[in-house]
Amino acid sequence: ILTIAGLLCFMIITGIPASVFRATLMSVILILAFLSGRSTNLLNSIALSAVFILCVKPFEILNPGFQLSYSAVLSIALIYPVIQKVINETSIKNSLVKNVLLFVGVSLSAQIGTLPFTLAYFNKLSLISLLANLFVIPLAGIIVGLAIITLIMGSLFPSIAIYIAIVNNVITSLMMDLV
């Protein structure tokens, strides 16, 4: 329940973009299924969240963010298990190498799914994005975590929150320079 509350707060803080709404709705569906003892199915959760969003805002289907978000998640759900199986069946013993390859597999799956939309909307194909994602995705997680800590600390200890925000700004600048 606390996770659901945290997800809803995060969704509101971010301004409820389609990708965050989709992720929150899918997570809430999966958590509620788990709490009620029901089995979960990722594809059903994806479809249910899309139906819900489109019932509320039918024209969202024309939103590039909606299209990119759902194509990425669908391709991760459908393509990544194949990549994961291939990687796990290899004789790679080093867990760090295996985990990096699995991480790249998730990123590759998402990029395969979003490729038609990326080409249509941006007329670009990024050849270094798989490598960049190895750094950008973890940094983005740190940035979001520090932002949430800054918001909480800002209410309790504003003078400390300023320093956390400065650190977050440095990390964000580093990520932007990397991109």
Backbone as a printed PyTorch tensor [residue, N CA C, xyz], in Angstrom:
tensor([[[  0.8320,  -1.1980,   0.0000],
         [  0.0000,   0.0000,   0.0000],
         [  0.8670,   1.2480,   0.0000]],

        [[  1.9680,   1.1980,   0.7700],
         [  2.8890,   2.3370,   0.7730],
         [  3.5420,   2.5140,  -0.5950]],

        [[  3.8310,   1.4090,  -1.2700],
         [  4.4050,   1.5050,  -2.6190],
         [  3.4240,   2.1700,  -3.5620]],

        [[  2.1650,   1.7850,  -3.4750],
         [  1.1400,   2.4030,  -4.3250],
         [  1.0470,   3.8940,  -4.0270]],

        [[  1.0510,   4.2590,  -2.7470],
         [  0.9930,   5.6700,  -2.3730],
         [  2.2050,   6.4270,  -2.9180]],

        [[  3.3900,   5.8160,  -2.8100],
         [  4.6020,   6.4400,  -3.3380],
         [  4.5500,   6.6140,  -4.8500]],

        [[  4.0300,   5.6000,  -5.5440],
         [  3.8950,   5.6850,  -6.9970],
         [  2.9330,   6.8010,  -7.3970]],

        [[  1.8280,   6.8980,  -6.6820],
         [  0.8450,   7.9460,  -6.9850],
         [  1.4290,   9.3320,  -6.7320]],

        [[  2.1880,   9.4780,  -5.6530],
         [  2.8430,  10.7670,  -5.3700],
         [  3.8430,  11.1040,  -6.4690]],

        [[  4.6440,  10.1170,  -6.8730],
         [  5.6240,  10.3420,  -7.9420],
         [  4.9260,  10.7510,  -9.2300]],

        [[  3.8140,  10.0880,  -9.5240],
         [  3.0700,  10.4010, -10.7460],
         [  2.5850,  11.8490, -10.7200]],

        [[  2.0790,  12.2840,  -9.5920],
         [  1.5760,  13.6490,  -9.4640],
         [  2.7280,  14.6540,  -9.5390]],

        [[  3.8510,  14.3350,  -8.8820],
         [  5.0120,  15.2330,  -8.8910],
         [  5.5260,  15.4470, -10.3130]],

        [[  5.4790,  14.3990, -11.1350],
         [  6.0170,  14.4980, -12.4930],
         [  5.0420,  15.1330, -13.4750]],

        [[  3.8290,  15.4350, -13.0460],
         [  2.8630,  16.0730, -13.9320],
         [  2.0310,  15.1000, -14.7510]],

        [[  2.0720,  13.8520, -14.3990],
         [  1.2800,  12.7820, -15.0120],
         [  1.4800,  12.6520, -16.5280]],

        [[  2.7380,  12.5320, -16.9860],
         [  2.9200,  12.2480, -18.4190],
         [  2.4730,  10.8120, -18.7170]],

        [[  2.2020,  10.5340, -19.9880],
         [  1.6640,   9.2250, -20.3860],
         [  2.5510,   8.0730, -19.9170]],

        [[  3.8620,   8.2110, -20.0520],
         [  4.7600,   7.1130, -19.6850],
         [  4.7210,   6.8270, -18.1900]],

        [[  4.6730,   7.8800, -17.3730],
         [  4.6290,   7.6900, -15.9210],
         [  3.2630,   7.1620, -15.5050]],

        [[  2.2050,   7.6600, -16.1350],
         [  0.8670,   7.1610, -15.8300],
         [  0.7690,   5.6800, -16.1670]],

        [[  1.3150,   5.2870, -17.3360],
         [  1.3080,   3.8880, -17.7400],
         [  2.0670,   3.0360, -16.7370]],

        [[  3.2540,   3.4750, -16.3790],
         [  4.0730,   2.7120, -15.4400],
         [  3.3930,   2.5970, -14.0770]],

        [[  2.8170,   3.6940, -13.6130],
         [  2.1250,   3.6770, -12.3240],
         [  0.9150,   2.7560, -12.3700]],

        [[  0.1120,   2.8900, -13.4000],
         [ -1.0910,   2.0690, -13.5230],
         [ -0.7390,   0.5910, -13.6210]],

        [[  0.2600,   0.2530, -14.4320],
         [  0.6740,  -1.1400, -14.5440],
         [  1.1850,  -1.6600, -13.2030]],

        [[  1.9650,  -0.8600, -12.5070],
         [  2.4970,  -1.2740, -11.2090],
         [  1.3870,  -1.4820, -10.1980]],

        [[  0.4360,  -0.5610, -10.1700],
         [ -0.6900,  -0.6910,  -9.2400],
         [ -1.4900,  -1.9570,  -9.5560]],

        [[ -1.7170,  -2.2330, -10.8320],
         [ -2.4390,  -3.4450, -11.2310],
         [ -1.6870,  -4.6910, -10.7430]],

        [[ -0.3720,  -4.7240, -10.9720],
         [  0.4220,  -5.8800, -10.5510],
         [  0.4640,  -6.0250,  -9.0290]],

        [[  0.5930,  -4.9010,  -8.3300],
         [  0.6250,  -4.9460,  -6.8570],
         [ -0.7170,  -5.4140,  -6.3040]],

        [[ -1.8170,  -4.8760,  -6.8410],
         [ -3.1420,  -5.2910,  -6.3700],
         [ -3.4000,  -6.7660,  -6.6620]],

        [[ -2.9340,  -7.2440,  -7.8090],
         [ -3.0800,  -8.6680,  -8.1220],
         [ -2.2910,  -9.5040,  -7.1210]],

        [[ -1.0820,  -9.0760,  -6.8150],
         [ -0.2540,  -9.7870,  -5.8380],
         [ -0.9120,  -9.7880,  -4.4580]],

        [[ -1.3980,  -8.6150,  -4.0310],
         [ -2.0190,  -8.5080,  -2.7070],
         [ -3.2980,  -9.3320,  -2.5900]],

        [[ -4.0060,  -9.4920,  -3.6970],
         [ -5.2570, -10.2570,  -3.6590],
         [ -5.0260, -11.7400,  -3.9570]],

        [[ -3.7580, -12.1250,  -4.1480],
         [ -3.4420, -13.5300,  -4.3670],
         [ -3.7250, -14.0120,  -5.7860]],

        [[ -3.9330, -13.0930,  -6.7080],
         [ -4.1970, -13.4780,  -8.1020],
         [ -2.8840, -13.5730,  -8.8650]],

        [[ -2.9010, -14.3820,  -9.9020],
         [ -1.7180, -14.4570, -10.7530],
         [ -1.6600, -13.2070, -11.6260]],

        [[ -0.4600, -12.8690, -12.0400],
         [ -0.2920, -11.6750, -12.8620],
         [  0.1920, -12.0690, -14.2500]],

        [[ -0.1560, -11.2650, -15.2010],
         [  0.2840, -11.4480, -16.5730],
         [  0.6750, -10.0750, -17.0900]],

        [[  1.9310,  -9.9390, -17.4740],
         [  2.4480,  -8.6380, -17.8840],
         [  1.6970,  -8.0790, -19.0860]],

        [[  1.4270,  -8.9110, -20.0840],
         [  0.7260,  -8.4290, -21.2790],
         [ -0.6960,  -7.9630, -20.9360]],

        [[ -1.3720,  -8.6840, -20.0350],
         [ -2.7070,  -8.2430, -19.6110],
         [ -2.6380,  -6.9190, -18.8650]],

        [[ -1.6020,  -6.7460, -18.0490],
         [ -1.4400,  -5.4830, -17.3130],
         [ -1.1780,  -4.3260, -18.2670]],

        [[ -0.3560,  -4.5740, -19.2830],
         [ -0.0850,  -3.5440, -20.2870],
         [ -1.3800,  -3.1700, -21.0070]],

        [[ -2.1220,  -4.1980, -21.4340],
         [ -3.3680,  -3.9530, -22.1740],
         [ -4.3970,  -3.2450, -21.3060]],

        [[ -4.5370,  -3.6770, -20.0600],
         [ -5.5180,  -3.0570, -19.1630],
         [ -5.1860,  -1.5910, -18.9190]],

        [[ -3.9090,  -1.2900, -18.7350],
         [ -3.5310,   0.1130, -18.5130],
         [ -3.8010,   0.9440, -19.7680]],

        [[ -3.5350,   0.3820, -20.9470],
         [ -3.7970,   1.1170, -22.2000],
         [ -5.2880,   1.3610, -22.3800]],

        [[ -6.1040,   0.3470, -22.1160],
         [ -7.5560,   0.4970, -22.2480],
         [ -8.0550,   1.5760, -21.2870]],

        [[ -7.5700,   1.5590, -20.0580],
         [ -7.9940,   2.5490, -19.0690],
         [ -7.6320,   3.9630, -19.5370]],

        [[ -6.3760,   4.1390, -19.9610],
         [ -5.9360,   5.4570, -20.4120],
         [ -6.7650,   5.9210, -21.6060]],

        [[ -6.9900,   5.0200, -22.5640],
         [ -7.7160,   5.4050, -23.7730],
         [ -9.2000,   5.6270, -23.5240]],

        [[ -9.7550,   5.0010, -22.4930],
         [-11.1480,   5.2900, -22.1260],
         [-11.2670,   6.7000, -21.5520]],

        [[-10.2670,   7.1100, -20.7900],
         [-10.2770,   8.4400, -20.1840],
         [ -9.9000,   9.5080, -21.2090]],

        [[ -8.8720,   9.2290, -22.0160],
         [ -8.3750,  10.1890, -23.0060],
         [ -8.1090,   9.4560, -24.3220]],

        [[ -9.1290,   9.2770, -25.1560],
         [ -8.9590,   8.4870, -26.3880],
         [ -7.9000,   9.0270, -27.3460]],

        [[ -7.7150,  10.3300, -27.3880],
         [ -6.7450,  10.9060, -28.3240],
         [ -5.3060,  10.7270, -27.8550]],

        [[ -5.1440,  10.1570, -26.6830],
         [ -3.7900,   9.8840, -26.1780],
         [ -3.0560,   8.9140, -27.1050]],

        [[ -3.8090,   8.1190, -27.8360],
         [ -3.1890,   7.1690, -28.7660],
         [ -2.3700,   7.8830, -29.8410]],

        [[ -2.6510,   9.1410, -30.0830],
         [ -1.8990,   9.9310, -31.0630],
         [ -0.6670,  10.6040, -30.4470]],

        [[ -0.5250,  10.5210, -29.1380],
         [  0.5790,  11.1470, -28.4220],
         [  1.8550,  10.3160, -28.6170]],

        [[  2.9290,  10.9330, -29.1320],
         [  4.1780,  10.1780, -29.3090],
         [  4.6900,   9.5480, -28.0080]],

        [[  4.5000,  10.2340, -26.8910],
         [  4.9270,   9.6680, -25.6060],
         [  4.1880,   8.3820, -25.2790]],

        [[  2.8960,   8.3550, -25.5430],
         [  2.0840,   7.1570, -25.3280],
         [  2.5880,   6.0370, -26.2300]],

        [[  2.7860,   6.3540, -27.5030],
         [  3.2180,   5.3530, -28.4720],
         [  4.6030,   4.8030, -28.1260]],

        [[  5.5340,   5.6850, -27.7830],
         [  6.8800,   5.2480, -27.4290],
         [  6.8780,   4.4170, -26.1540]],

        [[  6.1160,   4.8610, -25.1650],
         [  6.0680,   4.1600, -23.8930],
         [  5.5180,   2.7450, -24.0520]],

        [[  4.3940,   2.6340, -24.7330],
         [  3.7820,   1.3170, -24.8880],
         [  4.5730,   0.4210, -25.8290]],

        [[  5.1440,   0.9790, -26.8820],
         [  5.9400,   0.1310, -27.7770],
         [  7.1940,  -0.3700, -27.0640]],

        [[  7.7940,   0.4470, -26.2140],
         [  8.9660,   0.0140, -25.4540],
         [  8.6110,  -1.1020, -24.4850]],

        [[  7.5440,  -0.9080, -23.7320],
         [  7.1620,  -1.9020, -22.7310],
         [  6.7140,  -3.2040, -23.3900]],

        [[  5.9550,  -3.0980, -24.4670],
         [  5.5270,  -4.3120, -25.1740],
         [  6.7210,  -5.0790, -25.7280]],

        [[  7.6650,  -4.3640, -26.2960],
         [  8.8140,  -5.0700, -26.8490],
         [  9.6930,  -5.6610, -25.7530]],

        [[  9.7760,  -5.0060, -24.6090],
         [ 10.5010,  -5.6020, -23.4800],
         [  9.7900,  -6.8830, -23.0360]],

        [[  8.4740,  -6.8310, -22.9610],
         [  7.7080,  -8.0050, -22.5290],
         [  7.8160,  -9.1540, -23.5230]],

        [[  7.9170,  -8.8390, -24.8120],
         [  7.9110,  -9.8960, -25.8320],
         [  9.3160, -10.3190, -26.2950]],

        [[ 10.2340,  -9.3750, -26.4180],
         [ 11.5590,  -9.6750, -26.9730],
         [ 12.5720, -10.0130, -25.8900]],

        [[ 12.5380,  -9.3090, -24.7650],
         [ 13.5470,  -9.5230, -23.7300],
         [ 13.6060, -10.9580, -23.2180]],

        [[ 12.4800, -11.6450, -23.0080],
         [ 12.5960, -13.0330, -22.5380],
         [ 13.4200, -13.9270, -23.4770]],

        [[ 13.3420, -13.6760, -24.7700],
         [ 14.1410, -14.4470, -25.7320],
         [ 15.6270, -14.1210, -25.5480]],

        [[ 15.9390, -12.8170, -25.4440],
         [ 17.3300, -12.3930, -25.2320],
         [ 17.8500, -12.9390, -23.9050]],

        [[ 17.0300, -12.8570, -22.8770],
         [ 17.4100, -13.3480, -21.5480],
         [ 17.7210, -14.8440, -21.5900]],

        [[ 16.9090, -15.5990, -22.2790],
         [ 17.1200, -17.0440, -22.3900],
         [ 18.4500, -17.3440, -23.0790]],

        [[ 18.7270, -16.6290, -24.1750],
         [ 19.9890, -16.8280, -24.9030],
         [ 21.1820, -16.5060, -24.0060]],

        [[ 21.1160, -15.3980, -23.2860],
         [ 22.2220, -14.9930, -22.4020],
         [ 22.4030, -15.9960, -21.2730]],

        [[ 21.2980, -16.4370, -20.6800],
         [ 21.3930, -17.3860, -19.5630],
         [ 21.8950, -18.7560, -20.0050]],

        [[ 21.7060, -19.1050, -21.2650],
         [ 22.1760, -20.4020, -21.7710],
         [ 23.6360, -20.3760, -22.1980]],

        [[ 24.2480, -19.1900, -22.2070],
         [ 25.6640, -19.1110, -22.5550],
         [ 26.4940, -19.6080, -21.3850]],

        [[ 27.7680, -19.7950, -21.6530],
         [ 28.6610, -20.2990, -20.5970],
         [ 29.3630, -19.1660, -19.8530]],

        [[ 28.7590, -17.9910, -19.8440],
         [ 29.3610, -16.8500, -19.1420],
         [ 29.2490, -17.0850, -17.6380]],

        [[ 30.3800, -17.1190, -16.9720],
         [ 30.4020, -17.3790, -15.5230],
         [ 30.4400, -16.0920, -14.7020]],

        [[ 31.0110, -15.0420, -15.2680],
         [ 31.1470, -13.7750, -14.5620],
         [ 29.7740, -13.1210, -14.4380]],

        [[ 29.2820, -12.9620, -13.1980],
         [ 27.9320, -12.4200, -12.9890],
         [ 27.8320, -10.9580, -13.4030]],

        [[ 28.9140, -10.1930, -13.2700],
         [ 28.8800,  -8.7860, -13.6900],
         [ 28.6850,  -8.6950, -15.2020]],

        [[ 29.4370,  -9.4740, -15.9510],
         [ 29.3130,  -9.4760, -17.4110],
         [ 27.9140,  -9.9270, -17.8140]],

        [[ 27.4300, -10.9710, -17.1590],
         [ 26.0960, -11.4910, -17.4790],
         [ 25.0240, -10.4390, -17.1820]],

        [[ 25.1380,  -9.7590, -16.0460],
         [ 24.1480,  -8.7370, -15.6840],
         [ 24.2090,  -7.5400, -16.6290]],

        [[ 25.3970,  -7.1510, -17.0580],
         [ 25.5190,  -6.0550, -18.0270],
         [ 24.8620,  -6.4650, -19.3450]],

        [[ 25.0920,  -7.6950, -19.7770],
         [ 24.4710,  -8.1740, -21.0070],
         [ 22.9420,  -8.2230, -20.8770]],

        [[ 22.4460,  -8.6390, -19.7220],
         [ 20.9960,  -8.6440, -19.5030],
         [ 20.4400,  -7.2190, -19.5290]],

        [[ 21.1650,  -6.2880, -18.9340],
         [ 20.7700,  -4.8770, -18.9400],
         [ 20.7280,  -4.3420, -20.3700]],

        [[ 21.7500,  -4.6700, -21.1450],
         [ 21.7880,  -4.2650, -22.5540],
         [ 20.6310,  -4.9220, -23.3090]],

        [[ 20.2940,  -6.1470, -22.9330],
         [ 19.1710,  -6.8440, -23.5670],
         [ 17.8520,  -6.1250, -23.3630]],

        [[ 17.6400,  -5.6000, -22.1660],
         [ 16.4150,  -4.8280, -21.9020],
         [ 16.4050,  -3.5740, -22.7630]],

        [[ 17.5290,  -2.8820, -22.7860],
         [ 17.6330,  -1.6510, -23.5740],
         [ 17.4490,  -1.9420, -25.0570]],

        [[ 18.0660,  -3.0100, -25.5520],
         [ 17.9320,  -3.3860, -26.9550],
         [ 16.4830,  -3.7250, -27.2880]],

        [[ 15.8250,  -4.4470, -26.3960],
         [ 14.4150,  -4.7890, -26.6050],
         [ 13.5610,  -3.5410, -26.7400]],

        [[ 13.7600,  -2.5900, -25.8400],
         [ 12.9980,  -1.3450, -25.8860],
         [ 13.2890,  -0.5720, -27.1690]],

        [[ 14.5390,  -0.5510, -27.5810],
         [ 14.8920,   0.1980, -28.7850],
         [ 14.3300,  -0.4490, -30.0470]],

        [[ 14.2650,  -1.7620, -30.0660],
         [ 13.6590,  -2.4360, -31.2150],
         [ 12.1860,  -2.0380, -31.3270]],

        [[ 11.5000,  -2.0120, -30.1920],
         [ 10.0760,  -1.6620, -30.2000],
         [  9.7990,  -0.2120, -30.5540]],

        [[ 10.6890,   0.6610, -30.1290],
         [ 10.4560,   2.0900, -30.3770],
         [ 11.0480,   2.5710, -31.6940]],

        [[ 11.8350,   1.7290, -32.3500],
         [ 12.5190,   2.1330, -33.5750],
         [ 11.6000,   2.7360, -34.6380]],

        [[ 10.4450,   2.1160, -34.9440],
         [  9.5950,   2.7380, -35.9730],
         [  9.1240,   4.1510, -35.5940]],

        [[  8.7980,   4.3390, -34.3270],
         [  8.3230,   5.6560, -33.8780],
         [  9.4670,   6.6610, -33.8370]],

        [[ 10.6390,   6.2180, -33.3900],
         [ 11.8040,   7.0960, -33.3410],
         [ 12.1650,   7.5840, -34.7420]],

        [[ 12.1570,   6.6700, -35.6860],
         [ 12.4660,   7.0630, -37.0670],
         [ 11.3870,   7.9820, -37.6300]],

        [[ 10.1210,   7.6840, -37.3370],
         [  9.0230,   8.4900, -37.8820],
         [  8.9940,   9.9010, -37.2900]],

        [[  9.1970,  10.0070, -35.9740],
         [  9.0820,  11.3060, -35.3190],
         [ 10.3660,  12.1350, -35.3670]],

        [[ 11.5120,  11.4720, -35.2780],
         [ 12.7680,  12.2030, -35.1380],
         [ 13.7110,  12.0340, -36.3230]],

        [[ 13.3880,  11.1370, -37.2450],
         [ 14.2220,  10.8710, -38.4160],
         [ 15.6680,  10.5810, -38.0390]],

        [[ 15.8680,   9.8830, -36.9100],
         [ 17.2150,   9.5860, -36.4440],
         [ 17.2930,   8.1570, -35.9290]],

        [[ 18.4710,   7.5850, -36.1000],
         [ 18.7760,   6.2720, -35.5550],
         [ 20.0570,   6.4170, -34.7540]],

        [[ 19.9680,   6.2360, -33.4570],
         [ 21.1290,   6.3930, -32.5950],
         [ 21.9130,   5.0910, -32.5520]],

        [[ 23.1730,   5.1660, -32.9260],
         [ 24.0120,   3.9770, -32.9140],
         [ 24.7320,   3.7780, -31.5800]],

        [[ 24.7940,   4.8190, -30.7680],
         [ 25.5040,   4.6910, -29.4900],
         [ 24.5570,   4.6010, -28.2950]],

        [[ 23.2700,   4.5540, -28.5580],
         [ 22.3120,   4.5940, -27.4530],
         [ 22.4200,   3.3940, -26.5200]],

        [[ 22.7510,   2.2120, -27.0370],
         [ 22.9080,   1.0580, -26.1510],
         [ 24.0320,   1.2950, -25.1460]],

        [[ 25.1400,   1.8400, -25.6130],
         [ 26.2500,   2.1520, -24.7170],
         [ 25.8700,   3.2770, -23.7580]],

        [[ 25.2420,   4.3080, -24.2790],
         [ 24.8540,   5.4470, -23.4320],
         [ 23.8820,   5.0140, -22.3420]],

        [[ 22.9740,   4.0950, -22.6680],
         [ 21.9940,   3.6390, -21.6740],
         [ 22.6400,   2.9540, -20.4830]],

        [[ 23.8280,   2.3810, -20.6610],
         [ 24.5310,   1.7630, -19.5330],
         [ 24.8450,   2.7870, -18.4480]],

        [[ 24.9770,   4.0490, -18.8530],
         [ 25.2870,   5.1140, -17.8970],
         [ 24.0540,   5.9650, -17.5690]],

        [[ 23.2620,   6.2560, -18.5960],
         [ 22.1450,   7.1820, -18.4270],
         [ 21.0540,   6.5980, -17.5240]],

        [[ 20.7140,   5.3450, -17.7090],
         [ 19.6220,   4.7610, -16.9200],
         [ 19.9590,   4.7180, -15.4300]],

        [[ 21.1410,   4.2230, -15.0330],
         [ 21.4540,   4.2900, -13.5940],
         [ 21.5210,   5.7230, -13.0640]],

        [[ 22.1010,   6.6350, -13.8590],
         [ 22.1690,   8.0350, -13.4160],
         [ 20.7680,   8.6330, -13.2690]],

        [[ 19.8650,   8.2940, -14.1740],
         [ 18.4930,   8.7970, -14.0770],
         [ 17.8270,   8.2960, -12.7940]],

        [[ 18.0920,   7.0520, -12.4410],
         [ 17.5490,   6.5200, -11.1860],
         [ 18.0700,   7.2680,  -9.9740]],

        [[ 19.3550,   7.5770,  -9.9880],
         [ 19.9520,   8.3500,  -8.8920],
         [ 19.3520,   9.7490,  -8.8460]],

        [[ 19.1780,  10.3650,  -9.9990],
         [ 18.6140,  11.7190, -10.0710],
         [ 17.1950,  11.7470,  -9.5130]],

        [[ 16.3860,  10.7820,  -9.8970],
         [ 15.0010,  10.7290,  -9.3920],
         [ 15.0030,  10.4970,  -7.8840]],

        [[ 15.8450,   9.5800,  -7.4210],
         [ 15.9230,   9.3180,  -5.9810],
         [ 16.3370,  10.5600,  -5.2000]],

        [[ 17.3540,  11.2540,  -5.6820],
         [ 17.7930,  12.4770,  -5.0110],
         [ 16.7260,  13.5640,  -5.0710]],

        [[ 15.9800,  13.6170,  -6.1610],
         [ 14.9010,  14.6120,  -6.2610],
         [ 13.8240,  14.3490,  -5.2190]],

        [[ 13.4810,  13.0910,  -5.0260],
         [ 12.4740,  12.7530,  -4.0130],
         [ 13.0020,  13.0750,  -2.6190]],

        [[ 14.2650,  12.7390,  -2.3660],
         [ 14.8700,  13.0680,  -1.0640],
         [ 14.8900,  14.5810,  -0.8670]],

        [[ 15.2110,  15.3250,  -1.9200],
         [ 15.2280,  16.7910,  -1.8350],
         [ 13.8500,  17.3360,  -1.4840]],

        [[ 12.8180,  16.7850,  -2.1120],
         [ 11.4490,  17.2340,  -1.8060],
         [ 11.0890,  16.9760,  -0.3440]],

        [[ 11.4290,  15.7980,   0.1350],
         [ 11.1100,  15.4530,   1.5260],
         [ 11.9250,  16.3120,   2.4830]],

        [[ 13.2330,  16.4040,   2.2180],
         [ 14.1060,  17.1890,   3.0980],
         [ 13.7640,  18.6760,   3.0440]],

        [[ 13.2970,  19.1410,   1.8750],
         [ 12.9170,  20.5440,   1.7390],
         [ 11.8120,  20.9410,   2.6930]],

        [[ 10.9450,  19.9950,   3.0090],
         [  9.8610,  20.2670,   3.9590],
         [ 10.3510,  20.2550,   5.3960]],

        [[ 11.3420,  19.4240,   5.6730],
         [ 11.8090,  19.2560,   7.0500],
         [ 13.0430,  20.1070,   7.3640]],

        [[ 14.0320,  20.0400,   6.4800],
         [ 15.3010,  20.7270,   6.6970],
         [ 15.7340,  21.4310,   5.4100]],

        [[ 15.1650,  22.5900,   5.1240],
         [ 15.4670,  23.2760,   3.8500],
         [ 16.9530,  23.5370,   3.6260]],

        [[ 17.7010,  23.8160,   4.6910],
         [ 19.1250,  24.1190,   4.5030],
         [ 19.9050,  22.8880,   4.0400]],

        [[ 19.4920,  21.7170,   4.4480],
         [ 20.1460,  20.4770,   3.9950],
         [ 19.6880,  20.1420,   2.5730]],

        [[ 18.4290,  20.3950,   2.2960],
         [ 17.8740,  20.0890,   0.9720],
         [ 18.6020,  20.8420,  -0.1270]],

        [[ 19.0730,  22.0250,   0.1740],
         [ 19.8040,  22.8180,  -0.8190],
         [ 21.0580,  22.0700,  -1.2820]],

        [[ 21.7780,  21.4580,  -0.3430],
         [ 22.9940,  20.7270,  -0.6980],
         [ 22.6860,  19.4630,  -1.5050]],

        [[ 21.6230,  18.7950,  -1.1460],
         [ 21.2180,  17.6050,  -1.9070],
         [ 20.8300,  18.0170,  -3.3290]],

        [[ 20.1280,  19.1380,  -3.4370],
         [ 19.7380,  19.6380,  -4.7660],
         [ 20.9700,  20.0090,  -5.5890]],

        [[ 21.9770,  20.5630,  -4.9560],
         [ 23.2110,  20.9210,  -5.6720],
         [ 23.8990,  19.6600,  -6.2080]],

        [[ 23.9770,  18.6260,  -5.3720],
         [ 24.5630,  17.3530,  -5.8070],
         [ 23.7540,  16.7900,  -6.9720]],

        [[ 22.4430,  16.8620,  -6.8590],
         [ 21.5760,  16.3580,  -7.9220],
         [ 21.7890,  17.1560,  -9.2150]],

        [[ 21.9810,  18.4420,  -9.0790],
         [ 22.2290,  19.2880, -10.2510],
         [ 23.5390,  18.9030, -10.9340]],

        [[ 24.5640,  18.5990, -10.1440],
         [ 25.8520,  18.1850, -10.7060],
         [ 25.7010,  16.8630, -11.4580]],

        [[ 24.9850,  15.9140, -10.8440],
         [ 24.7740,  14.6090, -11.4930],
         [ 23.9480,  14.7790, -12.7650]],

        [[ 22.9340,  15.6270, -12.7070],
         [ 22.1040,  15.8770, -13.8920],
         [ 22.9410,  16.5070, -15.0070]],

        [[ 23.7920,  17.4610, -14.6570],
         [ 24.6830,  18.0800, -15.6470],
         [ 25.6330,  17.0540, -16.2400]],

        [[ 26.1500,  16.1660, -15.4040],
         [ 27.0270,  15.1070, -15.8840],
         [ 26.2990,  14.2150, -16.8830]],

        [[ 25.0770,  13.8490, -16.5490],
         [ 24.2990,  13.0050, -17.4490],
         [ 24.0090,  13.7250, -18.7670]],

        [[ 23.6490,  14.9980, -18.6890],
         [ 23.3640,  15.7570, -19.9070],
         [ 24.6090,  15.9040, -20.7780]],

        [[ 25.7660,  16.1110, -20.1410],
         [ 27.0150,  16.1870, -20.8990],
         [ 27.3240,  14.8480, -21.5550]],

        [[ 27.0440,  13.7770, -20.8560],
         [ 27.2630,  12.4430, -21.3950],
         [ 26.3720,  12.1930, -22.6090]],

        [[ 25.1100,  12.6090, -22.5000],
         [ 24.1710,  12.4300, -23.6070],
         [ 24.5960,  13.2880, -24.7790]]])
